[in-house]
Amino acid sequence: MNIDWAALGSVFGVSLAVTVALVGLFTLGIIGLSKQETAAASGSGSGGSVALARTGAYACFALCAAAVAYGIYLIVA
């Protein structure tokens, strides 16, 4: 049995980077929703900033869902 350590390291590095990026993106979505709720509750935020925070959060969640769907596609195909 011969293990290609370079390929194994490459797979590990890419999977680690994608995992950190996906968790970071999801965290940005959660932060966006919390900023939207904080601005709406305080009443000091303008309607535009609330809508911008909500839109950014939804975009982050959509990108997370797209990345997961692409991963499932790669596994199945």
Secondary structure, DSSP 8 states (H G I E B T S, - for coil): ----HHHHHHHHHHHHHHHHHHHHHHHHHHHHHHHHHHHHHHS-S-HHHHHHHHHHHHHHHHHHHHHHHHHHHHHH-
